[in-house]
């Protein structure tokens, strides 16, 4: 038996993993449309799909292509016409009401990668939309183009959080960055995480955004660097000024129309662009979708969301909406993972895990429970999980 000549991956990120010349070579990779037969175009290295064509495609084949694009390809896809204008407009009206209420209440408004208070942010926008306008929430997240990409990257029980960002005219660009999880670790702590966690972190989250207005270049659509997600040392490297300067010279921006969506690997180097327009308030619903096996950024009262949205789900079912659309809306509302729980009280009988909240809500829809009966079921589910 001969020893393998394949070198084992290094256990830690080292200085050699942050070589700018290696990075320059990597991001010079061209995105070849022939490698993605279900895409309709490549713009600035970014793959473009049509939501209408996606609906006609064989689902597993399309999801396989999306996985390849996000992991080993450019790391970013645009879905044209992802959300109907009527749904976008109703959600925009709700978000505007929430922003006006925030302004009236006052208080500090922070931001991750931009100057606090310059733009308008709605944190925990998914829960706030569910409680403020449950029918709008249900319509918005029943969307199958969004669900298809989320399921491709994260599996069937993904967890939706969202943050509305309105960049006003004159808004400055963000600092280029990678995103949650390791993208939010302090620079001096990053190399304490072994290299396999640098490789794994992007698999726990999907970044996305739905355009709530037309976004021409002067409005500052997201700056992107296709193929940069494949650079192992990227979480460390993008604290370095030479990488930040290089990003500024090679980043690309793809104009979006209202209702378009963009999805990207969270390890892709990116940042919101400068709004140099005089009259465009660039509104996007930023989707940060998490694996059920990781920790989402925002704490959410999903039981309150379920109670608010369930009557709208019943109305959608009565109106003949498909089981898939209903499941999409439920997945965006309820907790999809059964753990952690109290296994003394919430026992896995007949299965490997007890029922999750998503399972409970889907069963209630199937059985045609009314909201009052669902309240009892939710209370029992919550009680069983208390330590």
N, C-alpha and C positions, 0 to 999 in steps of 0.2 A: 504494500500500500504506500503510495507516495503522498507527501504532505501537500495540502492545497497551497497554491501560490497566490490566492486571492487575499489581499490585505484586509484585515478586519477593520470596520469603521472605528475611528478614534472615539474615545469615551468623552472627551471634553472639547469645547470650542477653543481653538488656539489662534494666535496672531496670524498664522498662515491662512486661516479660513476667512480673513477679512482683507484680501488682496484686491485692490481696486482694478488692476488689470484683468484679473480673473472675472471680476464682476462685469467689466466692460465687455468682455468677450461673450459672457453668458447672455446679457440683455441685447446683444446684437443679433440674436437668433431671429430669423424671420418666421412669421406665422403663415403656414401654407394651407390655403383653403382646401386643397385636395385631401388633406389629412382629416377634414371635418365635413363629410359629405352632407350632413343635415344642416349645416350653417348656410346662410345666404350671402355673407360678405365678410371681408376682413378690412377693418378701417384702422389705420395707424397701429397695426399689429393686434388689434382687438377683434375677437370673433363676434359676429352679429347673427342673431337668430330671429326669426319671425314667430311671434306667439301663435299666429294662425297656422303656420306650417308645423309648429311643435304639436299642436292639438291633433294633427293628422298623422304624425310620425309614430312608429312603433316605440312604445314607452321605454322599454329596457334598452333598446339600441340608442335612443336619444340620451338617456341618462348615462350610459356607458361613455358616449362621446363627451358629455358635459364633464364627467369625472376626469377624463383624459385632458380636457381643456384646462380645468382648474388646477390639476396636480402637475402635469408634465408638459402642458402647452403654454399658452400665454398667461394663464392664471386669471383671466377675466373674460366675461361674456356679457354682451348686451342683448336684451330681449326686447325687440320693438313691439309696441302695442300690447304690452303685458297686462295692463289694467285699463278697463274701459273708462273713457273720459267722464261719464256720469258718476261712476264710483269714485274716481279721483276727486272730482269737484265736490262731492258731498263730504268726503274725508277732509279736503282742504278747508271747507267751511267750518267743520268741527275743530280742526287744529287751530284755525284762526281765532275761534271763540276761546279756546284754551289759552292761547298766547295773550289775548286781551285780558283774560282773567288774571294771568300771571303778572302782567304789567300793572294792573290795578292793585294787586296785592303787594307789589314791591318786593324788595329783597335782592340778594346777590344772585347772579346767574353766571355759573362757571362754564368752562369748556375744557376738553381734553388737550387739543392741539392748536387752539386759537386764543386770541385775547378775550378775556371775560367781558361780557356785556355788550360787545359790538353787534353781535347777531342775535337772533331769537332761537332759543332751544326749548323743546318740550321733552324733558326726560320722562322715561317710562310711558311713552306715548301709546303703546299698545293697550296697557291697562286703562289709561285715561280715556282713550277712544272707546273702549268696551263699555265703560261706565257712563260716558257722556252720550254716546250715540251707538247703542248696541246693534241696531239693524245695519248701520253703516259698517261697523266692525265686522259683522258676519259676512256681508257682501264682499268686503275688501279681502278678507283672508280665506274665503272660499275659492279664491282665484287659483286655477290649476297650474298656470305657468310658474307662479311663485313656488307652489308646493312641489312641482316636479324637480326644480333645481335644488330646493332644500332637501328633499328626500334623496336625491342623487348623492349629495355631499355628506349628509348627516344621518340618513336612514329614516324610517317611518315616524318616529316619535320625537322629531325635532322640537325645540322650544323657541318660540318667537319672542324677542324683545325688539323695541323700536324707539328711535329718538328722532323727533322732527327737528330739522335744522333749516332755518331761514337765513340766508346770507343776503344782507341788504346791499344796495348799490354802494360801491366803494369798499366793500368788505375785502380784507387782506387774505392772501392764501394761507393755508395751514402749513405747518412744518411737515415735511414728508416723513412718513412713519410706516411701520407695520402695526398690526392691531392685536387686540385681545386674543390670547392670554399673555404670552411673553412680551408682547408689545407694550404692556403696562407694568413691566418689572423695571426697577431702577437700574441704571447702567452698571453700577458697581456690584450688582447682584447677579447679573445675567450669566456670567461665566461660572457661577456656582451651580447652575442647572446643567446636568449632563447633556451631551449632544443629542441623545435620543429624544429628550424632551423638546429640544429645538426642532427636531423633525416632526414630533407628534403634535405640538401645539396647534398648527394650522388645521389639523383634522378635527378639532373640537368646535370650530366656529365657522360660519359662513357670513361674509359681509355682503350687504346688498343695499340698494337704494332705489326707490321709485320716484321718478320725476313728477312733481306736482305742478309743473309749468314747463313751457318750452325752455330749453337751456342751450342757447347758442354759445359760441366760444366766449363772447364778451361777458356772459353771465358767470363764467368760472366753473364749468363742470369739472368733476374730479380729475386731478392729475394722476396719471397711471404710468407704471413702468412695466410693460409686459415682460414676462419670463423672470422677473426679479424674485418671485416666490421660491425659486429653485436654489437660491444662494444660501447655503447652510449658515454662514456667519452673519446673515442679514440683521438679526435682532441686535447684535453688537455693533455691526458696521454702521448702522444708520444713526448712531450718536456721533459719528465722525464727520467733521466738516468737509473733508474731501468727498465723501459719499453724498452729502447734502448738496454740495456744489455740482457734482456730476449729475445728480438727479435733475437739477434745474435745467441742464443743457439737453437732456434726452427725453424727458417726460412727454407724454402725449395726452391730448384731451379729445374726447369724442362728443360732439353735440348730441343732445337728447331731445326728444319731443315729449310733451305731456303724456304720461301713461307708459313710457318706456321704463325698463328696469335694467340695472347693471348689477352683476354679481361677481365677486372676486374672492380668491383665496386670501385669508387675512394676513398671510405673509407677503403679499404683493406690496411693493413700495408704492405709496399713494398719499394724496392729500387734497383737500378741497382747494379749488382754484380761486384766483382773485376775481371778484365781481367788478369789472371795469365799466359796466353799463351805468346809465343814469336813471333807469326806470324799471329794472327787473329785480323783484324780490325773489331770489332763487330758493324755492321751497322743495325740499326732498324729505321723504320718509326713509330714514336710515334704518335698515334692517340688520340687526345683529342676532343671528339665529344660532342656537347652541345645540350641541349634541346632548342627549339626555344623560350621557356619562360624564359630563363636565359641569362646571359651575357657571351659570349665566351671570352677566354683569349686574343685572338689576333684580332686586327682590320684588316679587309681584304677588298680589293677593288673587291667585287664580280661582279660588272658590267664589270670591265676589264677582270676578269676571264671568264665571259660568252662570251664576244666578242672574246677572244682568243680560247675558246674551241668549240664554236658553229659550225665552219666548220667541226671539227672532229665528232661532234654529227651527223651532216647531213650525213657524210660519213658512220658512223656506221649504221644509219637508212637505207641508200641505200644498205649496205652490208647485211641487213637482221637481224641485232641484235634485240633482243626481246625488247618489250616495257618496261619490267621490268628493263633490263640492262640500257636502255636509261634513265629511270626515276632515277635509282640509280646514274648515272653520273650527271644528272641535279641537284639532291638533294645535291650532294657534291660540286657543283659549285656555284649555285645561292642562293640568300637569300630566305628562305622558309617561313618567317613570315611576315605578312602584316603590322605589327605595329613596331615602331611608324610611323605615317604618318600625313599628313595634310588633315583632313576629309572634309574641305571645298572644296578642289580640287580633292581629291582622295576618292570619296564617295562610300560606300557600296551599290551598286545598284543591287538588286536581290539576295543578299546574306548578311550574317552578317558582312563580312569583305571585303574590296577591294582586288583585285588580288595581290598576292605576286609576287616576281620576278620569283620564280619557276613556278607559274601558267603561267606567261607570256612566259617563255622559252618553256614550254611544249606545249602551244598553238601554238607557232611559229613553232615547229617541226611538229605538226599535220597538220598545214596549209602549210608546205613546204616553209616557208619564206626563202629568201636568206639572207646572212649576212648583206647586206646594208639595207634591209627592217627591219631586227631585230634591227639594230642600231637606226632607227627612233622610233621603239616601245619602246626600252630601254630608249631613251632620253625623250619620253613623260612620261613614268612611273616614271623616276627620277624627272622630273619637277613637276609632280602632288604632289610629297611628300615633296617639299621644303616648310618650314614654311613661 
